[in-house]
């Protein structure tokens, strides 16, 4: 076994941590748990980055993804997704939505929703999902896209009402919540996802060893159950599959970001 030291490097939409890993020695002892920001968003959100998601990392493997659901405060007048779209269209720019911050998955999921439905809402960015969710539960802001990792318990308890979820298929923990695709929004899957990156030039043997350890964890029923309890879907697969998925997401979200002018 190997001792693991967690070195949190917050700030600049995870760019500080990403830059540190990109400059690290490729010996397998420094890796990063990267999310949408590093893998798909930041290259489109920042005019300049000190790293390239494509060129400066070795892709090791996916960890998991958290579906995002469109939720409203319990007292919101729209009871269904169709009613929500109709209400927002009848009240352009008068309906506000919360997010975990500018450029977060929660923010960009709503931008995708606006693009697909031709609606207009006012963005209220917060410093994290927790305070955003607190204000939606309290009715200060009527709606948001919420990741199931932080939102599943409050949805199940009725503290917010889920109108739709951005998955390909319905989520077992929320069987009565329809998917955006079911509701007519094509190419509308919205997830927050994570995976493991190392610095560029990581020897293939090390990449394969680390990936093998990930795959071993995914075969543990307790690990899968714990992930499911958090509303998280495991992302097993090869380094090549993880790289392909991440770059496809970067292309897809780049188009959304450009169209929204974020």
N, C-alpha and C positions, 0 to 999 in steps of 0.2 A: 504494500500500500504506500501511497505517496501523500504527504501532508499538503493540504490545499490552503492557500492564503488568499483571502478575498481583498482586493485593493479597489475600493470604490473611488471612481474618478468622475464625479458629477459635473455638469455644466455644459453649456453650448450645445444642447441637444445631443449629448453623448460624444460630441466631437473631440473633447479633451481626452477621454479614455481611448477613443479610436486612434487618435494620433499617437498616443503612447504605445499602443500595441503595434501599430504599423512600423514604428521605429525600433521595436524590440529585437533582440537577437533571436533568430529562428531556430531555437533549440528545443522547443516543445514545452518549456517551463513558463511561458507567458502566453495565455490565450484570453479571449474575450467572449463574454456572453453578449452578443449583439442583437439589437432589435430592429424594427422597421426603420428607425431614424438612420442608422448607419447603413443598413442593407438596401434601402429603397428610397428614402425620402430626401436625405440631406443633399445629395448631389444635385437635386432639382430646386431645393429651397435656398441654398447659399450660393452667392456669386462666386465664391472661391473656397475650396477646401484644401487642407494640407495633407490629404490622403485621397486615394482613389479606391472606391469599393471594388472595382474590377481588377485593378493592377497591384494593390498594396497589401493584399491579404491572401492567406491560404484558407480555403473553405474546408471545414472539418465535418460538420453535420448539423442538421436541424435539431432543435429541442422540442418545440411545440408552438401551437398558435392558439390565441384566444379569440373566439368569435365576438363580434360587436353586435349589439342589439339596439334598435331604436326604442328608447323609453320615454315616457311622459310622466309628469307628476300626476298623482291619482285624481286630482280634481280637474284635469284638462278636459275640455268639452268633447274632443274627438275620442271615440271609443275603439275605432278600428284604424288600420293603416289608410284605407281609402278616405275615411272621414278626416284623418290628419292631413292628407295631401290637399283635400278640398278646402279645409280650414286655412291652411297656409297660403294657398292660391288666392283665397278671398281676402287675406290680410297680408299682402306682400310687405316684407321687412318689419312687420309689427310683432312677429313671433321670434323670440330670442332662443338661442341654444347654447348650452355650456359645453366646454371641452377641457381636456387636461392641459391645454396650452396650444399656442400657435405651432402648426406643423405636426401635431400629435396624430396618432391614428384616429382618435375621436373626432378631431377637427376635420381631417381629410375624408373620413367616412361621410360626414354630413355634406362636404363639398361634392362628393360623388352623388349623394342622394339629390342634392339641388340640381346637379347637371342632368341626372336621369329623369327628373320629374318636372323640370322647368320652374322650380319654386325659388323663393328668395327669403332667407332668414337672416337674423342679425347674430353675429358670433360674439360670445362672451367667453374669452379664454381665462382659465384659472391656472394656478401653479400646482397641477397634479389632478388626478382623477377623483381623489377623495373629497376635496372641497367642492369640486364641480357637482359630484353626486349629492353631497349634503344639501346644496342649494336646490337641486332638482327635487329631492325628497321633501324639502321644506316649502316648495312652491315659489321660491324666488325667481327661478328660471324654469320654464315649462318643459324643456326636453333636452335630450342629448343622445349621442351614440355612446353606449357604455360597454366596456369589455366585461365578459362574464367572470374573469378572475376576481374583480372587485364587485361585480354587480349581481352575480347569481343569487346570493342570499337575500338581497333586498327585493329582487324581482319575485322570488318564490314567496316572500313574506307579504307581498302586496304594497310595499313602501313606494315602489314605482311600478308602472304598468308597461310591459313590453308589447309593442305593436308589430314588430318584425325583427328578423335576425338575418345577418349577412352570411349565412352558410349555404353550402350546396344542398344539404339535406337538413331536415329538422334536428334539433338537438335533443337527445334523450332526456336531459334534465328539464327541458321546456317543450314538451311534445305538442302543446296547443299553440305555440307561437309560430306563425308561418314564416317562410323564408322570403327575402326580397325577390328572389327569382320566381317563386310561386305567385307573387303579387304583380309580376309583369316587368320587373326591372332586370334586364339582361346584363351580364357581366358586372354583377353587383356584389360579389363576395367581399366582405370587409373583415379583416382579421388584424390583430396585433400578433406578430410572430417573432420568435427568437431562435438563434442558432449560435454555434461556436465558430469563431474565427481565430486564426493564428497569423503571425506576420508572414509576409511574402518570403518564399524560399524555404518553407518548412519541409524537411525531408519527407518523401512519400511514405517511408516506413513509419514515421511518427504520426503523420496524418491518419494512416490506416489503423494504427494502434489506438489512437484517441477515438476514432470513429467506431472501432470495434467495442470499446468500453461503453460508448453511448448506446449502441445496438443491444448490448447485454442488459443495460438498464431498462430498455423498452420491453424486454421479455419478462421483467419482474412484475407479476400481477399487482403487487402493492404499489409500485411506482405508477402504473397505469391508472389504478383506482384513485390514488391521491391526485393525479393530474386531472382526472375526470371530475373529482369533487370540486376542483377549482374552476371547472368549466373549460379546461385546457385539453386540446387535442394533440396527441403525440405526433412528431414528425420524423419517423425513422427513415433511413435511406443512406445512400452513399454520399461521399463528398461531392461528386459530380451532380447528383440529383439535387442536393441542397443549393449548390451554386446556380444551377439552371432555374430553380424555383425563385431564388432571390433576385436574379437578373430579370426574370419575367415580371416579377412584382415591381421592380424598379422602373421598367418600361411602362407598365400599366399606370402606376401612380404618377409617373412623370407627365403623362398625358392629362391626368386629372388636375395636377398642380398647375400646369400651363394653362389649361382651359379656365381654371378658377382665378388665375392671376395671384396665387398665394405667394 
